[in-house]
Amino acid sequence: MTTIAELAKARIAPAWFHRDAATVARELIGTALVHGKKAGLVVETEAYTGPGDLASHARFGKPGKGTARTSVMWGPGGIAYVYLCYGIHEMFNVVTGPLGSGQAVLVRAIAPLVGLPDDPAVGRGPGKVTTALELNRTHDRRDLAKGTLFFAHVDRPAPPIAVGPRVGVDYAGESAKLALRFSWRGHASVSRG
């Protein structure tokens, strides 16, 4: 049985997120995303690799050229980026890479770990992730090295990883075909995408 106290002791340090988005996205599979008294096992992510990635919000440019909302992407890795998608769903991302790189990872799906119903569908999809963990735009720009919102390592064998193109980014031309979606192969909580 995993507890929030145990997860707090296994909090992932900021430097871990200072790597490229694809590496972080792959290695987040099997970690825990914790908020308060709830935690989900990360089973699906998508990497957004910077301004050259036409599916990334960083394509709009650095702060001063892009939007105020996306300026957080240019900060150092380990900061939350939460935004509203289609006026309906809150989306939780973590900024990755070194300062100024404009990279982030979207958490697409979680499985119940602590304080969530034992239902594989509870966090199946990015809008359900934020609903299950009670995350919203007030959590945007939170430093994941402090407080009750963080990622933690979980003491389990490394899961088998499936890799494929991201979901819902057809507008991005060649960038839409990039294999930057990572998931726990065969896990019941992975989104149907």
N, C-alpha and C positions, 0 to 999 in steps of 0.2 A: 504494500500500500504506500503510495507516494503522498506526501503532505506538502502544504505550501511552505512550511518551515524548512523542509529538506530541499525544496526547489530554490528557496532564497539562498541557501548555502552554495548552490550550484549555478548562481547567476552568471550569465556570460558577460565577460569584461568588454569595455568599449573597443579595445584594440582588435578584437575578433571580427568586428564589423568593418574595420578599415581595409578590408580586402575587396576584390571586385565582386559585383553583384551576382554573377553566375556561380562563383565559388560559394558565397554565403547562402544563396538560394538553395543550392544542393545540400549544403551541410546543415541548414536549418531543419531539414526533414528528420524527424525523430527527437527534436528538442521540444521544450514546453514553452508556450506563450502564457504568461501568468498576468492576471489582473485582479488585485485584491484577494478574495478567497476562492477564485476560480482559476482553473488552468486547463488548457487544451494541448494535446500532443500535435505538433505541426506535421501534417501529412501531405500538404501541397503548397507550392510556392511558384512565383514567376519572377524572373530577373528583368530589370529595366536598366540598361547598361550605359546611359548617358546621352548627350545631345545628338550623337550620330544614330541613335536608335529611334526610329520614327514612331515607335509605339510608346516611347517614354515621354513623360511630361517635361523632361529636361530639353526636349527638342525646341521648346519655346525660347530658350536662352537663359543666360545667367541673370541673377537679380539685377533689376534696372532695365533689362531687355525683355524678360519673361513676365510671369505673373507673380504677384505677392504670395499667392497660395503655394506656388512651387519653389519658392526661394529656399525652403528648408532642404530641398534635395541637394543643394550645393554645399551644405554643411558637412561636418565630419560624420563618419559612420556611427551608428548607435543611437540615433535620434528617431522618434516616431514621426511618421508622415501620415496623417489621417485626412481624408477628403470625402466629399459627397459626390457620388456617381449617379448620373441620370436623375438627379433630384430625389433619389430614393434611398440608396444604400451608402452607408459609411464604409470606407475601405481602409484597412490598416496595412501600412507599409513600414519598413525600417530602412532608413538611409544607410547606404554602404559606401565603401571606398574612401579614399583620402579626401580631405577638404578640397572643394572645388571640382569634383568629378561628376556630380549630378547623377549618381546611381541610387537605386532603391530596389527593395524586394517586397512584392505584394504577398501577404499570407492569404492563400486561396481557400484553405480548408484546415480544420483541426478536428481531432477526435477527442471525446470526453476523457479527462484525466482526473481533475479534482473539482468538485462542486457543480458539475454539469450533469444533466440527465444522461442515463446510460442508453443513448440513442445515437447511432452512427450518423444520423442526418442533422444533428444539432448544430454542427459547424461546417456542414458540407456546402461550401461556397463562400466567397469573400464577404457578402452581406450578412450571412449567418454567423461568420466568425465574430464580427463586431457585436451583433445582437447577443450571442451566447456569452461573450465576455464583458458585456456592457461597456463597450468602447464607442466613442463618438469624437467629434471634432474638438472637444475640449481637451482631448489627449494628444492633439497635434503638437509637435515640437517638444514632446516630453523626452527627457534624457533617460534612456533605458538602463543607465548605470545606477540610478537612484529611484527611490520610491517603490510603489506597489505594482508598477507596470514594467515587466522585464521578460527576457528570454532566459531559460535555464537548460543546462545539460541534463539529460535523463540517463541514468545508468541502465542501458539496455543494449543489446547487440545492434549494430548498424542495420537499418532496414534496406531491403532491395529498392533501388531507385529506377523509376521510369522517366524518360526524358522525351519531350515533344514540343510542338509549337504552342505559343501562348493563346489564350482564349479571347475572342472579342476584339481583336486588333487588326481586322482585315484592311482598314484604312491605311495601314502602315507600309504598304507595298512589300518590298523584299524583307523588311524588318519583321513582318508578320510571320514569315516562314522560319525564323530563327528558333532553334531548339532551346528555349529558355524557360520552359515549364518543367518543374521537377515534382514528382509525386512518389509516395510510398506505393510501390507496385502491388496491386491487388487489395489495397486497404479499403474497407467499406465506407470510410468517411471521405474519400477522394471525390471531388465534384464530378459531375457527368459532363461538364464543360462545353 
